[in-house]
């Protein structure tokens, strides 16, 4: 049992009494001390004694207890842990950027030894382990929606990057990084997770994610070289970029898939530990921005905050524009095909087709080797836009869920 000693000065009262007439002199009042038999004065040093209820504290026998409901360290820690677990990806990315800005020493060392390539390899190896292939076969019945999704992800949205170059913003790397972000395929996890949460067609979402990321190895070098390199007056080694993406993205993905399919028991172990593997992927993903920001810290500190805020706002507008564009296209297509009129398919398409993969963006920027600008400045708007798109789509999913609940209540009434 531990006891904490606290100092609490206690006021000691000495009442003033009129002195007897016989003893009056110059002083008309005298101090009257309490009798010896009275209750002893409380000590200015009190011991806080722990009681059986940890929420109560007894202050030196004064007869009152204080309930620490408003400040409970256990509840505060549990709430913080739950928030971090529910928002692990944005928390990890923001922490990585903050750590790189605060102390770039370790990040520069990790970048010097090409740790980012190992991180990318590990992420796609884990993705291959988690890929069952069953969902791809189930999407055959909605092949029209699949073709629309691939066209939106790999063809239509990269054209938006050409419009981004019309925005005058310095440094130019912020604009170029956001343009690269528009050229890459859809996200590897958040789009599928949000589709499952809203009750959409998760098989369609997962199929679009897998196929678009595989085809993106072919399309991303083409879009970067044809749309972006000419815009900034730089040359992109398309062939080297393609084979680099094959070795760092496709190869580990196939290795993970082969290991899952050929070795007995691997699939069951992976399926039981999907949350742990997802956390490992998130940590590996956050390491690359940490290294890039650490390497480019001197230039990042020279950027005015208002310029970065403008770049973040531009990324939000781009994501909202993709949502509106996909929603309008799906509504037009629903007039001629029942597949697009189904709510499950429409919501899956809006979510998956409007998001972009941060990992592919970072892998492309890493392989460019500074051909389109300082890598740290290129990465920063991609990280900010990725976090914003997850937040915006989370609000969209909550709106859809609330709308569905209202309709169910109206039907029940």
C-alpha contacts under 8 A as a table, 3 or more apart, distances in Angstrom:
res1	aa1	res2	aa2	distance
1	X	50	X	7.24
2	X	49	X	7.89
2	X	50	X	7.36
3	X	47	X	6.55
3	X	48	X	6.04
3	X	49	X	5.86
3	X	50	X	7.12
4	X	47	X	6.14
4	X	48	X	5.63
4	X	49	X	7.56
5	X	45	X	7.04
5	X	46	X	6.33
5	X	47	X	5.17
5	X	48	X	6.66
6	X	45	X	6.26
6	X	46	X	6.08
6	X	47	X	6.74
6	X	48	X	7.65
7	X	44	X	6.38
7	X	45	X	5.08
7	X	46	X	6.77
8	X	44	X	5.36
8	X	45	X	6.09
8	X	46	X	7.10
9	X	44	X	5.03
9	X	45	X	7.69
10	X	42	X	7.30
10	X	43	X	7.52
10	X	44	X	5.54
12	X	41	X	7.77
14	X	31	X	6.43
14	X	32	X	6.45
14	X	33	X	6.36
14	X	34	X	7.92
15	X	31	X	6.47
15	X	32	X	6.11
15	X	33	X	7.74
16	X	29	X	6.62
16	X	30	X	6.15
16	X	31	X	5.29
16	X	32	X	6.35
17	X	29	X	6.05
17	X	30	X	5.95
17	X	31	X	6.48
17	X	32	X	6.37
18	X	28	X	6.64
18	X	29	X	4.91
18	X	30	X	6.48
19	X	23	X	6.52
19	X	24	X	6.25
19	X	28	X	6.44
19	X	29	X	5.53
19	X	30	X	5.90
20	X	23	X	5.51
20	X	24	X	6.37
21	X	24	X	5.25
24	X	27	X	6.45
24	X	28	X	5.93
25	X	28	X	6.74
27	X	30	X	7.30
34	X	38	X	6.70
35	X	38	X	5.58
43	X	46	X	6.58
46	X	59	X	7.09
46	X	60	X	5.15
47	X	59	X	6.89
47	X	60	X	5.48
48	X	57	X	6.68
48	X	58	X	5.85
48	X	59	X	5.25
48	X	60	X	6.02
49	X	57	X	6.74
49	X	58	X	5.77
49	X	59	X	7.21
49	X	60	X	7.47
50	X	53	X	7.97
50	X	54	X	7.13
50	X	56	X	7.76
50	X	57	X	6.20
50	X	58	X	7.05
51	X	54	X	6.45
51	X	56	X	6.80
51	X	57	X	6.80
51	X	58	X	7.34
53	X	56	X	5.71
54	X	57	X	7.56
55	X	66	X	7.89
55	X	67	X	5.65
55	X	68	X	5.62
55	X	69	X	7.41
56	X	65	X	5.86
56	X	66	X	5.61
56	X	67	X	5.24
56	X	68	X	6.90
57	X	65	X	5.54
57	X	66	X	5.83
57	X	67	X	7.44
58	X	61	X	6.42
58	X	62	X	7.72
58	X	63	X	7.63
58	X	64	X	6.77
58	X	65	X	5.35
58	X	66	X	7.54
59	X	62	X	6.03
59	X	63	X	7.71
59	X	64	X	7.18
59	X	65	X	7.08
61	X	64	X	7.73
68	X	71	X	5.52
68	X	72	X	6.28
69	X	72	X	6.05
71	X	76	X	7.71
72	X	75	X	5.38
72	X	76	X	6.06
73	X	76	X	5.00
73	X	77	X	5.97
74	X	77	X	5.14
74	X	78	X	6.08
75	X	78	X	5.05
75	X	79	X	6.07
76	X	79	X	5.17
76	X	80	X	6.18
77	X	80	X	5.09
77	X	81	X	6.10
78	X	81	X	5.05
78	X	82	X	6.14
79	X	82	X	5.11
79	X	83	X	6.17
80	X	83	X	5.11
80	X	84	X	6.17
81	X	84	X	5.13
81	X	85	X	6.10
82	X	85	X	5.07
82	X	86	X	6.09
83	X	86	X	5.19
83	X	87	X	6.01
83	X	88	X	7.98
84	X	87	X	5.14
84	X	88	X	5.16
84	X	91	X	6.66
85	X	88	X	5.11
87	X	90	X	5.92
87	X	91	X	6.11
88	X	91	X	5.17
88	X	92	X	5.87
88	X	279	X	7.67
88	X	282	X	7.65
89	X	92	X	5.18
89	X	93	X	6.21
89	X	282	X	5.93
90	X	93	X	5.08
90	X	94	X	6.01
90	X	387	X	5.80
91	X	94	X	5.30
91	X	95	X	5.97
92	X	95	X	5.12
92	X	96	X	6.05
92	X	282	X	7.28
92	X	283	X	6.85
92	X	286	X	6.02
93	X	96	X	5.08
93	X	97	X	6.33
93	X	286	X	5.15
93	X	289	X	7.44
93	X	383	X	7.23
94	X	97	X	5.25
94	X	98	X	6.13
95	X	98	X	5.05
95	X	99	X	5.96
96	X	99	X	5.14
96	X	100	X	6.18
96	X	286	X	5.94
96	X	287	X	6.72
96	X	289	X	6.59
96	X	290	X	4.71
97	X	100	X	5.16
97	X	101	X	6.31
97	X	289	X	6.40
97	X	290	X	5.36
97	X	293	X	6.28
98	X	101	X	5.18
98	X	102	X	6.06
99	X	102	X	5.04
99	X	103	X	6.03
99	X	104	X	7.37
99	X	290	X	6.92
100	X	103	X	5.57
100	X	104	X	4.89
100	X	107	X	6.50
100	X	290	X	5.16
100	X	291	X	6.86
100	X	293	X	5.39
100	X	294	X	4.33
100	X	297	X	7.28
101	X	104	X	6.24
101	X	293	X	6.64
101	X	294	X	6.14
101	X	297	X	5.91
103	X	106	X	7.50
103	X	294	X	7.34
104	X	107	X	5.23
104	X	108	X	6.01
104	X	291	X	7.91
104	X	293	X	7.77
104	X	294	X	4.23
104	X	295	X	6.82
104	X	297	X	7.11
105	X	108	X	5.39
105	X	109	X	6.46
105	X	294	X	7.24
106	X	109	X	5.08
106	X	110	X	6.17
107	X	110	X	5.11
107	X	111	X	6.13
107	X	290	X	6.22
107	X	291	X	4.39
107	X	292	X	7.61
107	X	293	X	7.98
107	X	294	X	5.21
107	X	295	X	6.92
108	X	111	X	5.05
108	X	112	X	6.11
108	X	291	X	6.14
108	X	294	X	5.84
108	X	295	X	5.37
109	X	112	X	5.08
109	X	113	X	6.63
110	X	113	X	5.39
110	X	114	X	6.52
110	X	115	X	5.53
110	X	116	X	7.84
110	X	291	X	6.63
111	X	114	X	5.05
111	X	115	X	5.89
111	X	116	X	6.76
111	X	291	X	5.61
111	X	292	X	7.45
111	X	295	X	7.52
112	X	115	X	7.76
114	X	117	X	5.89
114	X	118	X	7.33
115	X	118	X	5.25
115	X	119	X	6.34
116	X	119	X	4.98
116	X	120	X	6.26
116	X	287	X	7.18
116	X	288	X	5.34
116	X	291	X	7.65
117	X	120	X	5.16
117	X	121	X	6.17
117	X	248	X	6.93
118	X	121	X	5.02
118	X	122	X	6.09
119	X	122	X	5.10
119	X	123	X	6.21
119	X	284	X	5.22
119	X	285	X	6.87
119	X	287	X	7.41
119	X	288	X	7.40
120	X	123	X	5.20
120	X	124	X	6.45
120	X	248	X	6.34
120	X	249	X	7.14
120	X	284	X	7.40
120	X	285	X	7.34
120	X	359	X	7.61
120	X	363	X	7.16
121	X	124	X	5.55
121	X	125	X	6.11
121	X	248	X	5.22
121	X	249	X	6.47
121	X	252	X	5.80
122	X	125	X	5.02
122	X	126	X	6.21
122	X	252	X	7.34
122	X	281	X	7.57
122	X	284	X	7.46
123	X	126	X	5.27
123	X	127	X	6.29
123	X	281	X	5.18
123	X	284	X	6.65
123	X	285	X	7.23
124	X	127	X	4.72
124	X	128	X	6.12
124	X	248	X	7.92
124	X	249	X	5.92
124	X	250	X	7.67
124	X	252	X	5.57
124	X	253	X	4.95
124	X	256	X	7.80
125	X	128	X	5.09
125	X	129	X	6.37
125	X	252	X	4.51
125	X	253	X	4.89
125	X	254	X	7.63
125	X	255	X	6.57
125	X	256	X	4.83
126	X	129	X	5.02
126	X	130	X	6.39
126	X	253	X	7.50
126	X	256	X	6.41
126	X	277	X	6.88
126	X	281	X	7.15
127	X	130	X	5.18
127	X	131	X	6.25
127	X	253	X	6.24
127	X	256	X	7.10
128	X	131	X	5.11
128	X	252	X	7.14
128	X	253	X	4.31
128	X	254	X	6.12
128	X	255	X	6.84
128	X	256	X	4.04
128	X	257	X	4.41
128	X	258	X	7.95
128	X	260	X	7.80
129	X	132	X	7.93
129	X	253	X	7.72
129	X	256	X	4.43
129	X	257	X	5.24
129	X	259	X	7.02
129	X	260	X	5.51
129	X	267	X	7.44
129	X	270	X	6.86
130	X	256	X	7.93
130	X	257	X	7.61
130	X	260	X	7.91
130	X	267	X	7.78
130	X	270	X	6.54
130	X	271	X	7.16
130	X	274	X	7.53
131	X	257	X	6.31
132	X	135	X	7.40
132	X	257	X	7.72
133	X	136	X	5.43
133	X	137	X	6.95
134	X	137	X	5.47
134	X	138	X	6.53
135	X	138	X	5.06
135	X	139	X	6.56
135	X	203	X	4.74
135	X	204	X	7.45
135	X	206	X	6.79
135	X	207	X	6.42
136	X	139	X	5.56
136	X	140	X	7.56
136	X	203	X	6.72
136	X	204	X	7.58
136	X	206	X	7.40
136	X	207	X	4.99
137	X	140	X	5.99
138	X	141	X	7.06
138	X	203	X	6.50
139	X	142	X	5.59
139	X	143	X	6.48
139	X	146	X	7.75
139	X	203	X	6.07
139	X	204	X	5.57
139	X	207	X	7.10
140	X	143	X	5.29
142	X	145	X	5.54
142	X	146	X	6.57
142	X	204	X	7.76
142	X	339	X	6.43
143	X	146	X	4.84
143	X	147	X	6.25
144	X	147	X	5.23
144	X	148	X	6.29
144	X	339	X	7.39
145	X	148	X	5.06
145	X	149	X	6.10
145	X	339	X	6.80
145	X	340	X	6.71
145	X	345	X	7.36
145	X	349	X	7.60
146	X	149	X	5.08
146	X	150	X	6.27
146	X	204	X	6.93
146	X	207	X	7.91
146	X	208	X	6.55
147	X	150	X	5.24
147	X	151	X	6.19
148	X	151	X	5.19
148	X	152	X	6.15
149	X	152	X	5.13
149	X	153	X	6.11
149	X	208	X	6.72
149	X	349	X	6.25
149	X	352	X	7.94
149	X	353	X	6.03
150	X	153	X	5.16
150	X	154	X	5.81
150	X	155	X	7.69
150	X	208	X	6.68
150	X	212	X	6.19
150	X	353	X	7.98
151	X	154	X	5.46
151	X	155	X	5.17
151	X	156	X	6.40
152	X	155	X	5.71
152	X	156	X	4.85
152	X	157	X	6.00
152	X	326	X	7.59
152	X	353	X	6.23
153	X	156	X	6.49
153	X	157	X	5.81
153	X	158	X	7.65
153	X	184	X	7.94
153	X	185	X	5.92
153	X	186	X	6.66
153	X	212	X	7.26
153	X	353	X	5.41
153	X	354	X	7.63
154	X	157	X	6.72
154	X	158	X	6.66
154	X	183	X	7.24
154	X	184	X	7.37
154	X	185	X	6.33
154	X	212	X	7.08
154	X	216	X	7.00
154	X	219	X	6.90
155	X	158	X	5.84
155	X	159	X	6.91
156	X	159	X	5.51
156	X	160	X	7.27
157	X	160	X	5.34
157	X	161	X	7.47
157	X	182	X	6.15
157	X	183	X	6.88
157	X	322	X	7.17
158	X	161	X	5.42
158	X	162	X	7.63
158	X	179	X	7.86
158	X	182	X	5.20
158	X	183	X	4.31
158	X	184	X	7.54
158	X	223	X	7.05
159	X	162	X	5.58
159	X	163	X	7.37
159	X	183	X	7.88
160	X	163	X	5.28
160	X	164	X	6.59
160	X	179	X	7.78
160	X	182	X	6.91
161	X	164	X	5.03
161	X	165	X	6.87
161	X	178	X	7.60
161	X	179	X	4.42
161	X	180	X	7.22
161	X	182	X	5.80
161	X	183	X	6.98
161	X	227	X	7.63
161	X	228	X	7.85
162	X	165	X	5.67
162	X	166	X	7.54
162	X	179	X	7.36
162	X	227	X	6.34
162	X	228	X	7.43
163	X	166	X	5.55
163	X	167	X	7.73
164	X	167	X	5.72
164	X	175	X	6.70
164	X	178	X	7.79
164	X	179	X	6.35
165	X	168	X	7.48
165	X	175	X	6.48
165	X	176	X	7.39
165	X	179	X	7.55
165	X	231	X	7.30
167	X	175	X	7.59
169	X	172	X	6.10
169	X	174	X	7.51
169	X	175	X	6.79
169	X	307	X	7.49
169	X	311	X	7.95
170	X	173	X	7.61
170	X	174	X	7.36
170	X	307	X	7.27
171	X	174	X	6.05
171	X	175	X	7.77
171	X	303	X	7.70
172	X	175	X	5.43
172	X	176	X	6.28
172	X	373	X	7.95
173	X	176	X	4.88
173	X	177	X	5.77
173	X	372	X	7.47
173	X	373	X	5.74
173	X	374	X	6.83
173	X	377	X	5.58
173	X	378	X	5.11
174	X	177	X	5.23
174	X	178	X	6.30
174	X	308	X	7.99
174	X	311	X	6.42
174	X	377	X	6.18
174	X	378	X	5.71
174	X	380	X	7.53
174	X	381	X	5.96
175	X	178	X	5.28
175	X	179	X	6.21
175	X	311	X	7.36
176	X	179	X	4.98
176	X	180	X	6.21
176	X	228	X	7.31
176	X	372	X	7.37
176	X	378	X	6.65
177	X	180	X	5.12
177	X	181	X	6.24
177	X	377	X	7.54
177	X	378	X	4.23
177	X	379	X	6.25
177	X	380	X	7.80
177	X	381	X	6.31
177	X	382	X	6.29
178	X	181	X	4.90
178	X	182	X	6.52
178	X	315	X	6.85
178	X	378	X	7.60
178	X	381	X	6.05
178	X	382	X	5.93
178	X	385	X	7.97
179	X	182	X	5.21
179	X	183	X	6.69
179	X	228	X	7.40
180	X	183	X	5.19
180	X	184	X	6.80
180	X	224	X	6.84
180	X	228	X	7.67
180	X	361	X	6.46
181	X	184	X	5.78
181	X	356	X	6.54
181	X	357	X	7.44
181	X	358	X	7.23
181	X	361	X	5.61
181	X	382	X	6.10
182	X	356	X	6.69
183	X	220	X	6.09
183	X	223	X	6.46
183	X	224	X	7.16
184	X	216	X	6.61
184	X	220	X	5.94
184	X	356	X	6.23
184	X	357	X	6.39
184	X	360	X	6.34
184	X	361	X	6.37
185	X	209	X	7.75
185	X	212	X	5.70
185	X	213	X	5.50
185	X	216	X	5.83
185	X	356	X	5.72
185	X	357	X	5.95
185	X	360	X	7.53
186	X	191	X	7.71
186	X	209	X	6.06
186	X	212	X	6.98
186	X	213	X	7.07
186	X	352	X	6.23
186	X	353	X	6.50
186	X	354	X	7.56
186	X	355	X	5.31
186	X	356	X	4.24
186	X	357	X	5.02
187	X	190	X	6.27
187	X	191	X	6.14
187	X	209	X	6.87
187	X	352	X	7.40
187	X	355	X	6.04
187	X	356	X	5.09
187	X	357	X	3.90
187	X	358	X	7.01
188	X	191	X	7.21
188	X	192	X	7.70
188	X	209	X	6.16
188	X	210	X	7.80
188	X	357	X	6.51
189	X	192	X	5.52
189	X	193	X	6.12
190	X	193	X	5.00
190	X	194	X	6.03
190	X	390	X	7.12
191	X	194	X	5.34
191	X	195	X	6.15
191	X	205	X	7.13
191	X	351	X	5.80
191	X	352	X	4.98
191	X	355	X	6.98
192	X	195	X	5.04
192	X	196	X	6.22
192	X	202	X	6.19
192	X	205	X	5.48
192	X	206	X	5.88
192	X	209	X	7.85
192	X	348	X	7.97
192	X	352	X	7.14
193	X	196	X	5.21
193	X	197	X	6.24
194	X	197	X	4.92
194	X	198	X	6.28
194	X	351	X	7.52
194	X	393	X	7.79
194	X	394	X	7.23
194	X	397	X	7.02
195	X	198	X	5.36
195	X	199	X	6.20
195	X	200	X	4.95
195	X	201	X	6.79
195	X	202	X	5.86
195	X	205	X	7.00
195	X	347	X	7.12
195	X	348	X	5.52
195	X	351	X	6.95
196	X	199	X	5.14
196	X	200	X	5.80
196	X	201	X	7.30
196	X	202	X	5.56
197	X	200	X	7.60
197	X	397	X	7.68
198	X	397	X	5.94
198	X	398	X	7.94
198	X	400	X	7.14
198	X	401	X	6.33
199	X	202	X	7.81
199	X	344	X	6.69
200	X	343	X	7.33
200	X	344	X	4.03
200	X	345	X	6.27
200	X	346	X	7.93
200	X	347	X	5.89
200	X	348	X	5.40
201	X	204	X	5.44
201	X	205	X	6.39
201	X	344	X	5.05
201	X	345	X	5.43
201	X	347	X	7.82
201	X	348	X	5.77
202	X	205	X	4.89
202	X	206	X	6.00
202	X	348	X	7.02
203	X	206	X	5.24
203	X	207	X	6.06
204	X	207	X	5.14
204	X	208	X	6.14
204	X	345	X	7.35
204	X	348	X	7.01
205	X	208	X	5.30
205	X	209	X	6.23
205	X	348	X	5.67
205	X	349	X	7.09
205	X	352	X	6.25
206	X	209	X	4.98
206	X	210	X	6.23
207	X	210	X	5.25
207	X	211	X	6.03
208	X	211	X	5.35
208	X	212	X	5.67
208	X	352	X	7.56
209	X	212	X	5.49
209	X	213	X	6.14
209	X	352	X	7.46
210	X	213	X	5.44
210	X	214	X	6.33
211	X	214	X	5.14
211	X	215	X	6.13
212	X	215	X	5.10
212	X	216	X	5.67
213	X	216	X	4.84
213	X	217	X	6.86
214	X	217	X	5.83
214	X	218	X	7.90
214	X	250	X	6.95
215	X	218	X	5.48
215	X	219	X	6.46
216	X	219	X	4.82
216	X	220	X	5.43
217	X	220	X	5.95
217	X	221	X	7.21
217	X	242	X	6.35
217	X	245	X	6.09
217	X	246	X	6.76
217	X	250	X	7.95
218	X	221	X	6.39
218	X	222	X	7.05
218	X	242	X	6.77
219	X	222	X	5.21
219	X	223	X	6.25
220	X	223	X	5.25
220	X	224	X	6.00
221	X	224	X	5.22
221	X	225	X	6.04
221	X	238	X	5.43
221	X	239	X	7.96
221	X	241	X	6.35
221	X	242	X	6.19
222	X	225	X	5.39
222	X	226	X	5.98
222	X	238	X	7.05
223	X	226	X	5.22
223	X	227	X	5.48
223	X	228	X	7.14
224	X	227	X	5.65
224	X	228	X	5.03
224	X	229	X	6.25
224	X	236	X	7.56
225	X	228	X	5.88
225	X	229	X	4.97
225	X	230	X	7.09
225	X	235	X	7.11
225	X	236	X	5.54
225	X	237	X	7.96
225	X	238	X	6.67
226	X	229	X	6.34
226	X	230	X	6.43
227	X	230	X	6.16
227	X	231	X	6.56
228	X	231	X	5.02
228	X	232	X	6.54
229	X	232	X	5.49
229	X	233	X	5.89
229	X	234	X	4.91
229	X	235	X	5.69
229	X	236	X	6.31
229	X	372	X	7.07
230	X	233	X	4.97
230	X	234	X	6.26
230	X	235	X	7.46
231	X	234	X	7.84
232	X	372	X	7.12
234	X	371	X	6.44
234	X	372	X	6.45
235	X	371	X	7.03
236	X	241	X	7.98
236	X	368	X	7.08
236	X	371	X	6.72
237	X	240	X	5.43
237	X	241	X	6.05
237	X	368	X	7.79
238	X	241	X	5.06
238	X	242	X	6.08
239	X	242	X	5.13
239	X	243	X	6.38
240	X	243	X	5.34
240	X	244	X	5.95
241	X	244	X	5.05
241	X	245	X	6.17
241	X	364	X	7.44
241	X	367	X	6.35
241	X	368	X	7.20
242	X	245	X	5.24
242	X	246	X	6.27
243	X	246	X	4.86
243	X	247	X	6.18
244	X	247	X	5.22
244	X	248	X	6.12
244	X	367	X	7.09
245	X	248	X	5.19
245	X	249	X	5.35
245	X	250	X	6.94
245	X	363	X	7.59
245	X	364	X	7.70
246	X	249	X	5.45
246	X	250	X	4.79
246	X	251	X	6.07
247	X	250	X	6.17
247	X	251	X	5.22
247	X	252	X	7.41
248	X	251	X	6.37
248	X	252	X	6.59
249	X	252	X	5.95
249	X	253	X	6.29
250	X	253	X	5.13
250	X	254	X	6.19
251	X	254	X	5.26
251	X	255	X	6.17
252	X	255	X	4.91
252	X	256	X	6.11
253	X	256	X	5.28
253	X	257	X	6.27
254	X	257	X	5.01
254	X	258	X	6.02
255	X	258	X	5.18
255	X	259	X	6.09
256	X	259	X	5.13
256	X	260	X	6.22
257	X	260	X	5.14
257	X	261	X	6.23
258	X	261	X	5.14
258	X	262	X	5.81
259	X	262	X	5.38
259	X	263	X	5.69
259	X	266	X	7.36
260	X	263	X	6.00
260	X	264	X	7.72
260	X	266	X	5.40
260	X	267	X	5.27
261	X	264	X	7.52
261	X	266	X	7.92
261	X	267	X	7.28
263	X	266	X	5.98
264	X	267	X	7.35
265	X	268	X	5.46
265	X	269	X	6.35
266	X	269	X	5.20
266	X	270	X	6.09
267	X	270	X	5.16
267	X	271	X	6.10
268	X	271	X	5.14
268	X	272	X	6.19
269	X	272	X	5.27
269	X	273	X	6.35
270	X	273	X	5.20
270	X	274	X	5.95
270	X	277	X	7.81
271	X	274	X	5.40
273	X	276	X	5.38
273	X	277	X	6.31
274	X	277	X	5.11
274	X	278	X	6.02
275	X	278	X	5.03
275	X	279	X	6.21
276	X	279	X	5.11
276	X	280	X	6.27
277	X	280	X	4.99
277	X	281	X	6.21
278	X	281	X	5.06
278	X	282	X	6.23
279	X	282	X	5.04
279	X	283	X	6.26
280	X	283	X	5.16
280	X	284	X	6.24
281	X	284	X	5.12
281	X	285	X	6.02
282	X	285	X	4.95
282	X	286	X	6.19
283	X	286	X	5.20
283	X	287	X	6.44
284	X	287	X	5.30
284	X	288	X	7.33
285	X	288	X	6.07
285	X	289	X	7.71
285	X	359	X	6.68
286	X	289	X	5.75
286	X	290	X	6.41
287	X	290	X	5.02
287	X	291	X	6.29
288	X	291	X	5.16
288	X	292	X	6.17
288	X	362	X	7.36
289	X	292	X	5.00
289	X	293	X	5.83
289	X	362	X	7.73
289	X	376	X	7.65
289	X	379	X	6.72
289	X	380	X	7.64
289	X	383	X	7.71
290	X	293	X	5.35
290	X	294	X	6.03
291	X	294	X	5.09
291	X	295	X	6.15
292	X	295	X	5.17
292	X	296	X	6.21
292	X	375	X	6.34
292	X	376	X	4.71
292	X	379	X	7.26
293	X	296	X	5.09
293	X	297	X	5.61
293	X	300	X	7.74
293	X	376	X	4.89
293	X	377	X	7.74
293	X	379	X	7.86
293	X	380	X	7.60
294	X	297	X	5.18
294	X	376	X	7.81
295	X	376	X	6.84
296	X	299	X	5.63
296	X	300	X	6.20
296	X	374	X	7.19
296	X	375	X	7.26
296	X	376	X	4.90
296	X	377	X	7.09
297	X	300	X	4.98
297	X	301	X	6.16
297	X	376	X	7.61
298	X	301	X	5.46
298	X	302	X	6.76
299	X	302	X	5.22
299	X	303	X	6.88
299	X	377	X	7.83
300	X	303	X	5.38
300	X	376	X	7.59
300	X	377	X	6.75
301	X	304	X	7.83
303	X	307	X	6.94
303	X	308	X	7.27
304	X	307	X	5.41
304	X	308	X	6.77
305	X	308	X	5.18
305	X	309	X	6.21
306	X	309	X	5.01
306	X	310	X	6.19
307	X	310	X	5.07
307	X	311	X	6.35
308	X	311	X	5.02
308	X	312	X	6.24
308	X	381	X	7.93
309	X	312	X	5.05
309	X	313	X	6.12
310	X	313	X	5.02
310	X	314	X	6.13
311	X	314	X	5.04
311	X	315	X	6.29
311	X	381	X	6.54
312	X	315	X	5.08
312	X	316	X	6.38
312	X	381	X	6.40
312	X	384	X	6.27
312	X	385	X	6.45
313	X	316	X	5.09
313	X	317	X	6.31
314	X	317	X	5.09
314	X	318	X	6.23
315	X	318	X	5.07
315	X	319	X	6.34
315	X	381	X	7.41
315	X	384	X	7.85
315	X	385	X	5.25
316	X	319	X	5.25
316	X	320	X	6.22
316	X	385	X	6.53
316	X	388	X	6.60
316	X	389	X	7.17
317	X	320	X	5.09
317	X	321	X	6.02
318	X	321	X	5.02
318	X	322	X	6.32
319	X	322	X	5.12
319	X	323	X	6.37
319	X	354	X	6.54
319	X	355	X	7.31
319	X	389	X	6.50
320	X	323	X	5.08
320	X	324	X	6.27
321	X	324	X	5.16
321	X	325	X	6.01
322	X	325	X	5.03
322	X	326	X	6.05
322	X	353	X	7.84
322	X	354	X	5.20
323	X	326	X	5.35
323	X	327	X	6.03
323	X	350	X	6.22
323	X	351	X	7.71
323	X	354	X	5.46
324	X	327	X	5.12
324	X	328	X	6.13
325	X	328	X	5.38
325	X	329	X	6.22
326	X	329	X	5.09
326	X	330	X	6.07
326	X	349	X	7.67
326	X	350	X	5.86
326	X	353	X	7.20
326	X	354	X	7.22
327	X	330	X	5.21
327	X	331	X	6.24
327	X	350	X	6.21
328	X	331	X	5.14
328	X	332	X	6.28
329	X	332	X	5.16
329	X	333	X	6.16
330	X	333	X	5.00
330	X	334	X	6.00
330	X	340	X	6.10
330	X	341	X	7.96
330	X	346	X	6.74
331	X	334	X	5.11
331	X	335	X	7.00
331	X	340	X	7.41
331	X	341	X	7.47
332	X	335	X	5.77
332	X	336	X	7.79
333	X	336	X	5.68
333	X	337	X	6.26
333	X	340	X	6.26
334	X	337	X	5.09
334	X	338	X	6.04
334	X	339	X	7.08
334	X	340	X	4.60
334	X	341	X	4.66
335	X	338	X	7.63
335	X	341	X	7.58
337	X	340	X	5.98
337	X	341	X	6.97
338	X	341	X	4.98
338	X	342	X	6.56
339	X	342	X	5.70
339	X	345	X	6.97
340	X	343	X	7.66
340	X	345	X	6.25
340	X	346	X	5.70
341	X	345	X	7.72
341	X	346	X	6.83
342	X	345	X	5.59
342	X	346	X	6.23
343	X	346	X	5.09
343	X	347	X	6.07
344	X	347	X	5.53
344	X	348	X	6.33
345	X	348	X	5.19
345	X	349	X	6.21
346	X	349	X	5.22
346	X	350	X	6.25
347	X	350	X	5.18
347	X	351	X	6.23
348	X	351	X	5.39
348	X	352	X	6.05
349	X	352	X	5.38
349	X	353	X	5.58
350	X	353	X	5.56
350	X	354	X	5.98
351	X	354	X	5.55
351	X	355	X	6.59
351	X	393	X	7.12
352	X	355	X	5.65
353	X	356	X	7.96
355	X	389	X	6.78
356	X	386	X	7.29
357	X	360	X	5.57
357	X	361	X	6.49
357	X	386	X	7.63
358	X	361	X	5.07
358	X	362	X	6.18
358	X	382	X	6.46
358	X	383	X	6.76
358	X	386	X	6.30
359	X	362	X	5.17
359	X	363	X	6.10
360	X	363	X	4.97
360	X	364	X	6.10
361	X	364	X	5.21
361	X	365	X	6.18
361	X	379	X	7.84
361	X	382	X	7.29
362	X	365	X	5.09
362	X	366	X	5.97
362	X	379	X	6.49
363	X	366	X	5.08
363	X	367	X	6.23
364	X	367	X	5.16
364	X	368	X	6.20
365	X	368	X	5.20
365	X	369	X	6.98
365	X	370	X	7.59
365	X	375	X	6.26
365	X	378	X	7.22
365	X	379	X	7.37
366	X	369	X	5.85
366	X	370	X	7.94
366	X	375	X	7.00
368	X	371	X	5.50
368	X	372	X	7.16
369	X	375	X	7.54
370	X	373	X	4.95
370	X	374	X	5.49
370	X	375	X	5.94
373	X	377	X	7.59
373	X	378	X	6.97
374	X	377	X	5.51
374	X	378	X	6.35
375	X	378	X	4.97
375	X	379	X	6.09
376	X	379	X	5.21
376	X	380	X	6.32
377	X	380	X	5.52
377	X	381	X	7.51
378	X	381	X	6.58
378	X	382	X	7.19
379	X	382	X	5.22
379	X	383	X	6.31
380	X	383	X	5.27
380	X	384	X	6.35
381	X	384	X	5.03
381	X	385	X	5.93
382	X	385	X	5.19
382	X	386	X	6.03
383	X	386	X	5.19
383	X	387	X	6.34
384	X	387	X	5.31
384	X	388	X	6.22
385	X	388	X	5.00
385	X	389	X	6.03
386	X	389	X	5.23
386	X	390	X	6.44
387	X	390	X	5.35
387	X	391	X	6.40
388	X	391	X	5.08
388	X	392	X	6.04
389	X	392	X	5.12
389	X	393	X	6.00
390	X	393	X	5.28
390	X	394	X	6.05
391	X	394	X	5.10
391	X	395	X	6.51
392	X	395	X	5.26
392	X	396	X	6.37
393	X	396	X	4.77
393	X	397	X	6.08
394	X	397	X	5.10
394	X	398	X	6.25
395	X	398	X	5.06
395	X	399	X	6.20
396	X	399	X	5.05
396	X	400	X	6.31
397	X	400	X	5.08
397	X	401	X	6.17
398	X	401	X	5.06
398	X	402	X	6.11
399	X	402	X	5.13
399	X	403	X	6.08
400	X	403	X	4.99
400	X	404	X	6.19
401	X	404	X	5.10
401	X	405	X	6.26
402	X	405	X	5.07
402	X	406	X	6.25
403	X	406	X	5.19
403	X	407	X	6.34
404	X	407	X	5.16
404	X	408	X	6.21
405	X	408	X	5.07
405	X	409	X	6.19
406	X	409	X	5.11
406	X	410	X	6.22
407	X	410	X	5.08
407	X	411	X	6.22
408	X	411	X	5.11
408	X	412	X	6.20
409	X	412	X	5.05
409	X	413	X	6.14
410	X	413	X	5.09
